[in-house]
Amino acid sequence: MMTEVKLTQLSHGGGCGCKIAPSVLEKILAGIRPVLPVPDLLVGIDTADDAAVYRLNDEQAIVATTDFFMPIVDDPFDFGRIAATNALSDIYAMGGKPLFALAIVGMPVNVLTPDTIRQILEGGQAVCAAAGIPVAGGHSIDSPEPIYGLVGIGVVHPDQIKTNAGARPGDRLILGKGLGVGILAQAMKKGLLDEAGYAAMIASTTLPNVVGSELAPLASVHALTDVTGFGLAGHLLEVCRGAGLTAHVDMARIPVIREAEPYARQLIGPGAIERNRASFGHGIRFATDIPDWQQRLLTDPQTSGGLLAAVAPEAVDDVLARFHAAGFGYACEIGSLTAGDAEIIVR
């Protein structure tokens, strides 16, 4: 009889904290360029965006993405829900609407029971059903660590694509979810997380970023991305580099998941925090009075994190109202963008 083990004990990393460190990924991808000119490929690899976008005609473009990782929680159904929510977020971050998904499944079949693996898939299927799309197929392998995720296929109007490179000087920055998911996950691994903390982590990571589709028609929303494994700072730097702008962030306005703050103050967090800092910390300038625990929050890897939007000043109230109406209670304005070097200044 198979003895069940905790999912997180089978993985060396969890959730979006599994991402290859940005500095290492940059070396791997150095020199890789598109082989063929493809005029209808509207979004490719140039700006490290959330998904690829391919124009079919004047009214429709396909949004294609893939995302998968190892367990961030031990409950198999919750793991499936988190992984699927995270994968579909890339479509919403482009302003798209999902059409269908394919499952990516790698499981240690001699360690996990068929029922446990089935529950993971059912969690992902539940998220897709709530989004109104089918899981239309997939691929599975026997692997030493559990891996689950989705290929997501969506659609967007070619004139309404939201990239991470369209920000303009004077734009305000809006963040949709509180930070601290990686910190909560690490507290759980250490056996420190209480029920309220776990509930907060699940609530955040399974809240779909559907508001991204609603923002697509708004010309006042100039750039959009979702905050995941590189943390707020890493993904904001991608916005800055894509548009050649400087971000000014007000640390006091950064939303933090309430239950995560006590652990953050104790400097509890995944190793990805320091890997991220080592990779792009040179692009962040902190005011001297900002303590280390707050600085670490900006590189905490967010699994299924919130949308980050660059918005014209006159549209801030409208965009925030849309976030709040969609259930994003932590959504708030966190700073602005100005002409200058591609860096983040935190005060």
N, C-alpha and C positions, 0 to 999 in steps of 0.2 A: 504493500500500500504506500502511495506517495505521501511524504510528509510536506505539508505546505510551508513555504517560507515567505517572509515579507518581500514585497516587490522591490522596495528600496535597498534591500540587502543584496540584491542581484545586480545592481547598477553602480558603476563608479561615479556617476553624476546623475543629476535629475533635471527634467524639464529643459528650459532654454539655457540653463547653466551648463548643458552639455556642449554648447556651441564651441567650435574651435576658436581659440583666442584670436582677436582681430589681427594682431601682429604676425601670428603664424599663418593665418588665412591669406594675408596679403602676400606673403612669400610664396605660398602655394600657387596663388593665382597670377603671380607676376608673369607678364608676357602672354597670358592667354587673351586672345582677342577673337571677335567674331570672324569666322572663316569666309562667309559670304555676305555681300551687301543684301539686306532684306528691307526694302522700303516700307513694307507694311508692319514690320516689327517696331511698334511705337515705344515700347519700354523694354530694354534688354538689361545687360550686365553693367552698363556704364556708370550708374550712380548707386549701385548696391540697393536697388529698390526692393519692395516687398514681393512683387510678382512680375511676371512677364505679361506684356499686352500685345496682342496681334490683331490688326485691323482686318475684318472680313469685308466690310463695305462702309458706306458713308454713315450708316446708322448703328453699326454693331462692331464691337471688338471683343475678342476672347481674352479673359484674364486667367492665367495659369500659374499655379504655385504648388509647392510641396513642402511639408513640414512634418518632422517626426522627432521623437526623442525617447529617452529612457524614463522610468517612473520617478515622479516627484512626490507621489503619495503611495500608500500601501493598499488602499481600497481599489480593487480593479475597475469597478464601474466609474469611480471618480477619475482614475487615471485616464480612462477612455474619453470621458467628457472633457477633461482639461486639454488633452492632446488634440481633439477634434475642434474645440473652440479656438485654440491657438492657430490651427492650420487655416480655418476659414477666415480668421481675422485678416490675413494677408489680402484676401479678395476685397473685404470691406475697406481696407486701408487704401486701396486704389480707387475707391468710389464705386466698386462693382457690386453685383448681386450674384450669389452662387447659383450654379445650375445643377451640378452633381459632384460627387466625390468618389475617389478610389482609395481603398484602405492599403496602408503599408504596414505589414505585420512581420516582426521577427521575434520569435519566442523560444526559450529553452524548454522544449516540449518534454524533456525527461525530468524537469524540475517542477514546472507548473502544471496543474491539472487542466484538462480540457474545459472544465467549468470556469476556472479562473480566467483562462484566455477568452472564453466566450463572453464573460462579463465585461472585459476590456472592450471587445468589439461592440457589445450592446451599449456601452456608455457612449462610444463614438457615434453609433447609429442613432441614439436618442437625440444627440445634439444636431445631427443632420436632419432628422425628422422635424425638430423644432424650427429649423431654418427652411423647411419646406423642400428639401432636396433628398434624393436617394443616394445611398452608397452603392454604386453601380458595378462594383467589382474590386479588384485589388491584386495583391501578390503577397505571398507568405514564404518565410524561410525559417529554418531551425537555427537559432543564434544563441550564443552563451549569455547574452543580456536581453531582457525584454525591451523591445522597440515597438512603438506604435505611432501612427500618424496618418495623414491623408495627403493625397493629391487633390487639390481643389480646382475646379473649373468654373469660371463665372463669366459674366457678360457686363459690358459697360459701353456707353455711347463714346465714340472716339473723341468728342469735344468736351467730355466731362471727366476724363481721367484725372485722378489726383496723384501726382508723383511726390517724391521726397525732395525734388529739386526746383520747385516752382516758387519758393518763398521770395518775398520782396522786402526792401528796406521799409521799416515802419510797421511791419506786420507784428501782431501780438501772438504769443504762444499760448495755446490751450492744451492742457493735459487731461485725459479722460478718466484715468484711474489712479488710485493712490499707489505709492511705491512700497516695497517691503516684502514682496512675494518670496524672493530668494532667501531673505532673512527668516521668514516664517518656516519655510521648508527646511532650513538648516536647524532651526530650533526643534522641529519635529524629529529630525534624524538624531538629535542629541537627547530625545526624550523629555524635552522641556516644554513642549507646546501643549496648552490646555485646550479644552473643547471649543472655547470661544475663538481662540487663535486659529484652530483648524477650520472652523466654520467661516471665518473671515477670509482665509486663504481660498477655500473652495468657492465662496461667493464671488470673489474677484476673478479667479481664473476661469470660471464657467459663465461669466457675463459676456455675451457675444457683442462684438463691436459693430452691431448692425447700423448704428447711427452714421457710419461712414458712407453707406449707400444714400442716406438722406442728405449728406453734405455734397454729394457729387454735382448736383445742378447749380450749386451756389458759386457764382464767379468770385465772390469775396473770400472763399477758402482757396488759398493759393498753393498750399502744400499739405500733404498728409502722409503719415507713416504710423506704424505701431511700435511700441516700445517693448522689446523682448530681451534676448540674451545679452546684448551689449549694454543694457541699462539705459536710463534716460540720457546720460551724457553721450554714450556712444551713438545712439540713433539721432540725437540732436546735432551732433557733429556731422553726421551724414547730410542732414538738412543744410547746415552751414556750408559745407563743402560743395554741395550741389548747386547752391545759389551764390556762393562767394560772399557770405555775410557773417557778421558777428552776432552771437546770441548773448543777451543780457538776462540773467536769471535771478529772481529774488528768492533766496533760500527760504525765507519765512513763509512764502506762499506755496512751496512745494507740498502737495498733499501726500501724507504718509498714512498707510493703513494703521488705524488706531492700535490694534493689537500687536503690530510689529514694532512699534517705537521702543517699548522696554527692552526688547532683544537687541535692537539697533544700538541703543545706548550702551549695551554690554559688549559691543563689537562682535556679536554673533552674526555669522553670515557665511555663505559658500566661498570656496576658493576662487570662483569666477570674479568676485569683487576685485581682488588684487590682480588677477590676470588682465581684467579690463583696464584697471588703473595703469598697469605697466604698459599696456598697448597704446593707449591714447591719452593718458593723464597729462602729457605735455601740451595738449590742446585745451586744457581747462585751467583758468586762473581763479582761485578762491580768495575772497577777502580774508585777512589774517585772523579775524575773530570767529570764523566758522570752524566749529570743532570737527575732529576727525570722524566721529560717528555720523555726522550729517554729510560730510564729504563722501563717505562710503555709500550712502544711500543712492547717490547719482550713478554709481557703477554696479549697483545690485542688479543681477539678472532678473528680469521680469518674465516669468512664464505666462503667456496669454495676457500681456500687459495692455495698457490703455492706448488709445489713439493720441497722437501728438499732431496738432493742427497749427499751421501758420495762417493767420486770419487778418484781414483788413480791420483797422481799429473800429470803424463804424459798424462792423458785423459781430463784434465780440458778444454783445448781449444776446443776440439772436442765436448764435452758435451755442453758447452756454445753455440757453433755454432748451435747445434741442437735446443736448447731452443730458440735462437734468430730467427732461420728460421721458427719456429712454431708460432712466434708472441709474445713471452715473452720478451718484451722490458726491463723489470726490472731485468731480470735474471742476477745474478752475483755471484762471489765467495765471501763468507763472513767469512771464517775462516778455521780451520783445527782440526784434532783429534790427540791426543797423548795418550800413555799409561798412566794410572793414575786412580784416583777416578772418579766415574760417576758424573761429575759436569760440569758447564759451567763457564768459566772465560772470562769476557768481558772487553776489554781494549779500 
